[in-house]
Amino acid sequence: MGWRRRHADSAAEPVDFSGDNPLLLEFRARPEPTPADVEALTAQYAFAIPTDQALAAIQRHSPNGIVEIGAGTGYWASLVHTLGVPVTAYDPAPPMSPDNKWFHSSAAWFDVQRGDENVVDRHGDRTLLIVWPTRDQTWPADALDRYFAAGGDALIYVGEGPGGRTGDARFHALLGGCDHCVACTYGALDLACVCGTRPIWQQRALVALPHWPGQHDDLYIYARRERPGDPLAPRGR
Ligand SMILES: C[S@@+](CC[C@H](N)C(=O)[O-])C[C@H]1O[C@@H](n2cnc3c(N)ncnc32)[C@H](O)[C@@H]1O
């Protein structure tokens, strides 16, 4: 289909799934999980399974701390915070909000504040963390635009590649993951045209994650792409 997940200039770290966080232990204890297992553990913890390597990568790329949006239960936020990284986490429906279809009955792992993608406007100094942004909604792409406009220069995304369960076509186009517009190439009228969407983020590194059967999420690290004449100077990372 022409989608690219891994870029030639993006280093993939050697695969290392070590760690002892509770979700990783639950994952290891279930070599053949049922769909009900996956659903229950996702609701209790998170959609993606952290490893020590993934958490260390987040720590390394967050010298000024993390702002996480769409944080769900705050499971990833809590683990990153345990490493000594300042973390502020937001979700428009923090647990146990009845408005959150995944986490309405879940206990929080971290103090997740109420807020949507607009909060990134005031956190351009921090690294932005987005884990499993909702499929085919526009807010994840809007967050990338807003964080860029706020001067943000480091972005960590955990999820699937273009056409997967996370983000929409514009989100992946902004990340530089599309080499053509699927809507126009295949005449797919139900997909958004991304011909005019310029990539503003450049993939720098990839950390493989363990995942449940049928899922294909990994952790990706991005830096902003500077435009000629861009008045916002990067933070020199
Ligand atoms: C698929 S869940 C992922 C949650 C968590 N990051 C995880 O991996 O477990 C998507 C989350 O995005 C949140 N969300 C929905 N609309 C949002 C918006 N406009 N801005 C930020 N987060 C949003 C939902 O409330 C939900 O908790």
The ligand as a MOL file (V3000), in Angstrom:
LIG
                    3D

  0  0  0     0  0            999 V3000
M  V30 BEGIN CTAB
M  V30 COUNTS 27 29 0 0 0
M  V30 BEGIN ATOM
M  V30 1 C -7.3590 4.2830 23.0450 0
M  V30 2 S -7.3660 5.2050 24.5280 0 CHG=1
M  V30 3 C -5.6410 5.1590 24.9940 0
M  V30 4 C -5.4340 5.5030 26.4310 0
M  V30 5 C -4.0290 5.3280 26.9650 0
M  V30 6 N -3.0990 6.2230 26.3070 0
M  V30 7 C -3.5660 3.9010 26.8080 0
M  V30 8 O -2.7320 3.6220 25.9520 0
M  V30 9 O -4.0490 3.0580 27.5380 0 CHG=-1
M  V30 10 C -7.5400 6.8590 23.9080 0
M  V30 11 C -7.6780 7.9030 25.0020 0
M  V30 12 O -7.7640 9.1720 24.3540 0
M  V30 13 C -8.6400 9.9620 25.0960 0
M  V30 14 N -9.1400 11.0840 24.2640 0
M  V30 15 C -10.3110 11.1660 23.5930 0
M  V30 16 N -10.4340 12.3790 23.0060 0
M  V30 17 C -9.3000 13.0720 23.3070 0
M  V30 18 C -8.8390 14.3870 23.0080 0
M  V30 19 N -9.5780 15.2490 22.2620 0
M  V30 20 N -7.6450 14.7830 23.5030 0
M  V30 21 C -6.8990 13.9310 24.2430 0
M  V30 22 N -7.2840 12.6650 24.5670 0
M  V30 23 C -8.4670 12.2430 24.0970 0
M  V30 24 C -9.7280 9.0020 25.5410 0
M  V30 25 O -10.4540 9.5120 26.6490 0
M  V30 26 C -8.9150 7.7680 25.8630 0
M  V30 27 O -8.5710 7.6990 27.2320 0
M  V30 END ATOM
M  V30 BEGIN BOND
M  V30 1 1 1 2
M  V30 2 1 2 3
M  V30 3 1 2 10
M  V30 4 1 3 4
M  V30 5 1 4 5
M  V30 6 1 5 6
M  V30 7 1 5 7
M  V30 8 2 7 8
M  V30 9 1 7 9
M  V30 10 1 10 11
M  V30 11 1 11 12
M  V30 12 1 11 26
M  V30 13 1 12 13
M  V30 14 1 13 14
M  V30 15 1 13 24
M  V30 16 1 14 15
M  V30 17 1 14 23
M  V30 18 2 15 16
M  V30 19 1 16 17
M  V30 20 1 17 18
M  V30 21 2 17 23
M  V30 22 1 18 19
M  V30 23 2 18 20
M  V30 24 1 20 21
M  V30 25 2 21 22
M  V30 26 1 22 23
M  V30 27 1 24 25
M  V30 28 1 24 26
M  V30 29 1 26 27
M  V30 END BOND
M  V30 END CTAB
M  END
